[in-house]
Amino acid sequence: MIRDPLPRAWALLIGLSLLSAALADWSDPGRLTSILILGLGLAKARTILATYLRLAGAPFWMRGADWVLALVGVLLLGLYIVG
């Protein structure tokens, strides 16, 4: 098992990217698939912020970043549904 958080985060990012690519490759993705891909993108952004920028060690800043990611996610979801 990998103990260093950077290679674990890298492996998680690769896995999330492969899952996003597999979902996007479906012939008729539909709304649910698009929403899942948006969620995977937000999970990747949180992984990068928490691990590579080391916000996991600063709970106040991580909480703020989570709020910003949530707001961006809701905004993008709203724009997707309206458009």
C-alpha positions in Angstrom: 0.0 0.0 0.0 1.2 3.5 -0.9 1.8 5.7 2.2 2.9 8.8 0.4 -0.1 11.0 -0.4 1.3 12.4 -3.7 1.4 9.0 -5.6 -2.0 8.1 -4.1 -3.4 11.4 -5.4 -1.8 10.9 -8.7 -3.3 7.4 -9.0 -6.7 8.7 -8.0 -6.5 11.5 -10.6 -5.6 8.9 -13.3 -8.5 6.7 -12.3 -10.9 9.6 -12.3 -9.7 10.7 -15.7 -10.1 7.2 -17.1 -13.6 7.0 -15.7 -14.4 10.4 -17.2 -13.1 9.4 -20.6 -15.0 6.1 -20.4 -18.2 7.9 -19.6 -17.7 10.5 -22.3 -17.1 7.7 -24.9 -20.6 6.4 -24.6 -22.5 6.8 -27.9 -25.4 8.6 -26.3 -24.3 10.1 -23.0 -27.4 11.9 -21.8 -27.8 14.2 -18.9 -27.0 11.8 -16.1 -23.6 10.9 -17.7 -22.8 14.6 -18.2 -23.6 15.4 -14.6 -21.4 12.5 -13.5 -18.5 13.8 -15.6 -19.0 17.2 -14.0 -18.9 15.6 -10.5 -15.7 13.7 -11.4 -14.1 16.9 -12.5 -15.0 18.6 -9.2 -13.6 15.6 -7.4 -10.3 15.9 -9.4 -10.1 19.6 -8.5 -10.6 18.9 -4.8 -7.9 16.2 -4.9 -5.5 18.6 -6.5 -6.3 21.4 -3.9 -6.1 19.0 -1.0 -3.0 17.1 -1.9 -0.8 19.1 -4.3 -1.6 22.5 -2.8 -1.6 20.9 0.7 -4.9 22.5 1.7 -5.8 19.3 3.7 -3.4 20.6 6.3 -5.2 23.9 6.5 -8.8 23.1 7.4 -10.0 26.7 7.1 -8.7 27.2 3.6 -9.8 23.7 2.6 -13.4 24.5 3.8 -13.3 27.7 1.7 -12.1 25.9 -1.3 -14.8 23.3 -0.9 -17.4 26.1 -0.8 -16.0 27.7 -4.0 -15.9 24.3 -5.7 -19.5 23.6 -4.6 -20.6 27.0 -5.9 -18.9 26.5 -9.2 -20.4 23.1 -9.5 -23.9 24.4 -8.8 -23.4 27.2 -11.3 -22.1 24.9 -14.0 -25.0 22.4 -13.3 -27.5 25.2 -13.5 -26.1 26.5 -16.8 -26.1 23.0 -18.2 -29.7 22.4 -17.3 -30.9 25.7 -18.6 -28.9 25.5 -21.8 
